[in-house]
Amino acid sequence: MPLAALIVEACIGYPRRWWHPVMGVGALIASVERRWNRRRRLEGVILVLLLVALSIVLGLAVERMGTIVTVLAATTGLAQRSLHDHVAAVARPLAAGDLSAARAAVAMIVGRDTDTLDEAGVATAAIESLAESFCDGVVAPALGLLLFGLPGLFAVKAINTADSMVGHRTPELRAFGWASARADDVVNFVPARIAGVLIALAGRGGWREMRRYAPAHASPNGGWPEAAMAGALGRRLGGAVTYDGEPAQRAVLGDGPRPDARDLERALAIYRTACLLLWITVGIIPWLG
């Protein structure tokens, strides 16, 4: 079933005009945060437990509807096609020299300020997002589906959504979002390392950079696929960025020069091969059992 879901999602994606289940999860999280957030960790822990419980109930209910419905439902938790499309939307104008359009496109997928990014800055942001989201949006939910069925996939997506919405270190969310951030770290721990291995295999390089630079990343997981991609490309990711006008320093990943538009196209090719390797992996694993 995981292999079928990955193939179907890659082929047809998810219609952009349709309501997406993640929107419902986001609305629930926002409602809970408004009502429960008293800047204490307990409320955040309850939120995570609630999301996992709902994921299990909903996943089991959908699985009772049959294989076809289950596969189609699973595609809503995978982001192979949409991630590729969003990054390709950055690569096209960047390759054409339309920096303004490329900045606008990359602003749709990253949280950093993009108005003043040069070609290397846009390429860096897009490549980092592609590599990290390969873990969050593809490998982690696919592994959840493989190990625990639809409830596992739904739980991974719910936790990932909660982390993106409330797992911030702001005064208002530091305590409430603690459980969401830690849960996201846990569910992505193994997938991040698998994602790094798949990228290194697909790019025929990146092993040394992954081992050397991944631990320096602010995230316990994000550095593995990003460092692997940096090494596979022979380019340097990370470095200085700004968020809402405030400068920040991200860990430097890799030894080479900063990437350009051609490197972004190469990263997309590596990503496609890594997805194919993931298909092979999830197709083989059930036979090993």
N, C-alpha and C positions, 0 to 999 in steps of 0.2 A: 504493500500500500504506500509506503513513503516514496518509493521510486515512481509509482504512478502519479502521485500528487506532485512531485517535483517536475516530471515531464509535462503534465497537463498545465501547471502554472507557468512553466517556461514558454510553452507554445501559445497559450491564450491570455495569460496575465489575468488582471482583474479590471473590468470596465470602470474607467475613471468616473463616469457619471453615476454609478451605482453607489448606494450607501454601503459603507464598509463596516464590518463588525468592530474594528479597532476604534471607530468613532463612538460606538456605543460604550466600549470599555473606557474610553477617554472621558465621556460625559459622566459615567458613574464615578470615576476617580475624582473628577472636578467637584462633583456634588458632595462626595464624602469629605473631601478636603475642606470645603467651605463649612460644613456642619461639624466636623469632628476635630479639626486641627486646633489643638490647644497648646501647641509647641511642646508636646510630650511624645516620647517614643511609643508608648503603649497604643495610641490611636493609629500610628503608622503600622505597627505590627498587626493590629486587627484588620487594617485595610488589606495587607498582603494575604492574610489567612482567608479573608472574604473572597478575594480574587481567585485564589487557588481552589477554594471550595466551589465557587460558581463555575470555574473552568472544568472541574471534574464532573459536576452534575450535567452541565451543558454538553460536554464531550461525550459522556456515556449515552445521553439521550439521542444525540445525532448518530452515534455509531449503531444504534438500534434500527436506524432507518435504512441500513444496507451499505454495501461497499461503494456504490457509485456516489451516493449522497455524502458519504464520509470522505471520499477522495476530493470531491468538489469543495466540501467545507474546509478540508485541509489546505487547499490552495489559497484560502483567505489569510492563512498565517505565514505564507511563504512570500518572499519578495525578490526572487531572482529576476523576473522580467521588469518589474517596476524600478528596481535599483539600477539595472542596466540602462533602462530608458532615461532615467533622471540624469545619470552621469553622461550618457551619450548626448543629451541635450546641452551639456556643458562643452563637450568635446567638439561638437560641430561648429559653433560660432568661434571657439578659441582657435581651431584650425584655420578658419576663414579670416582670422584677424579682427573679428568683431569683439573686442574686449568688453565693451559695455553689455552686450547681450550675454556673453559668457559669465560676467559678474552677476547679472540678474538670475541666470540659470543656477549658478552654484549657490546663490543665496537661498534657494529653495531646499537645499539639502544639508547646509551647515549652519551653525549658530554664530560663527565669528562674523565680524564686520567685513564686508566684501567691496565696499564702494571704492576703495583705493588700491585694491589688489592688482598687481601686474600679472603678466602671463604666467610666470612661475608660481605666484601666489594662488591664482585660480586653479592651476594644475595640481598644486600641492593639496589644496583643500578638497578637490574632487577625488583625488587618488586616496587620500586618507579616509574620506567618507566611504568610498567604494570598498576599501579593505576592511574597515571596522564593521561596516554594515553587512559584509559577507558573513561575518560571525553572527551578529545580532539578528539579521533578517533572513538568513538562509540556513547556515549550519546549525545554530542553536534550535530553531523550531523543527528542523528536519530530524535532529537527534532526539528531541522530545517526542516527536511522532513515532520514531523508530522504537524507542524504549517503552513509552507509556501510552501510545495511541493518541487519539484526538485530545483527550484530557491533558496529556503532556504538552502537546503543541499549544493548546489554548492557554495553559498556565504560563508557558515561556513567553508568549506574546503579551499576556496581561501584565506580567512582572516587568517586561521590557518597557511597556507603555507607561507603567507607574513610575519607573525610574526616570524616564524622559520627562515626565510631567512634574514630579514632586521630589525626585532624588537630587535636589540641588543644595548647595551649602549656603543658602541665604538664611538670614535670621528667622524668617517665617517658616522655612521648610527644613532647616537643619535637623531638628528632632523628628518631625512628622515623616520626613522622607528617608530617614535613616534605614528603616527596615526594607523599603523598596530598593534603595541603592545596594544594600548588602545582599538582598535576595538576587538582584541582577548580577552581582559579582559571582555568586555561587552558581547560578544556572548557566553562566557563560564561561566558567573556568575551563572546563574540558573543551567545549566548542571552540573557544578562542585558539587553543593550541592546535586543535584539528584544522581549523581554518588556516593557521599559519603554515602548517605542514602541506596542506593542499595547494596554497599559493606558491610555496617554495617548489613543490613538485611541478606545478603548472608553468612556473617561470624558469625552471631549471637553475635555481639559485636562490639565495636569501637565507640559507641555513646559518651561516656565521653571523649575519646581521641580526637574525631573530634571536639567537642566543645572547649576543652581546648587548643589543639595544632594548629589547622588550622589557627587561626589568626596570629600565629607567623611565618608562612611560608612567604618567600619573595614574592611569587605570591599571589594575592588576591583570586586565585581559586585553585591552585595546592595543597594547604594544606588540602583541604577537603577530596578528595579521598585518599590521602596518609596517613593522620592521621587516617582515618577510617580503612584503611588496617592495619596500625600498631596496632591499638587497637584490630581488629578482630584476628590478629595473636598473640597478646600478646608480640610483639617485638618492638624494638626501631629502627626507621629509621632516616635518616638525619645525621647530624654531619659533620665532616671534610672531604673535598674532594680537588682535585687539577684539575685545568683546564689549559692546556698548560704549565704545570710546576708551575703554581702559586697557592698557597694554598687558599682555601676559606672555609668558615664555613656556612653550611646549618643549618637551624633550626632543633633542635632535636624533633622528633615526637614519642611519646610513652614512656613507663616506663620500658619495659622489656629488656632482653638481646638482643644483635645483632642477626640478623637472620642467618640461615645456609641453606644448600641445601634442607633439608626437609621442611623448611618454605617456600621456593620458590615453591615447589610442592603444598603446602597448599594454597599459594596465587593464583596459577593457578586454583585450584579447586574453590576457592571463586569467582574468576573472571568468571568462566563458569556459576556458579549459578547466579551471578549478571547479566550476559547477559540474562539468562533465565527470570529473574525478569523484565528486561527491555522489553523483548518480551511481557510478560503479561501486562505490563503497557501500551505500545503503542497499544496493541490489545484492551484493555478495554477503554481507553480514548475516542476514536471516538463514542463508544456506550453511553457514558455519556452525549454527546452533543445532 
